[in-house]
């Protein structure tokens, strides 16, 4: 059995096992709320891992849609006959292997998406806010100075 086939079978099972482990650790996390020195970091890491594990099925569905679409465009409605059976089998096997290899990236992608997405959105919001504040300040100073032009308005 190839590694890509093992991954495509074992990764959903691994997701289930890790999710059950995280859910079973919830009482310990609830008790950790009473220890002030470790509360913030432990709870944030726990929630990041839980969120990342919850993102796995969404990414499975996205990859499944991508590879189903890829197979549909590759086969382009071609019917299965004895003359093209070998080629269709090889195409399906190759696509399944690529899908298995791509599924190996799901744990890493979901963790990075979940943990860094909030920071990136906050950074983008800060950038847009600073840009809008600068433009607003320029317009306000022009109006306060009596130099506001109504040119193309």
Secondary structure, DSSP 8 states (H G I E B T S, - for coil): --HHHHHHHHHHHHHHHHHHHHHHTHHHHHHHTT-TTTHHHHHHHHHHHHHHHHHHHHHHHHHHHHHHHHHHHHHTT----TTTHHHHHHHHHHHHHHHHHHHTTHHHHHHHHHHHHHHHHHHHHHHHHHHHHHHHHHHHHHHHTT----TT-
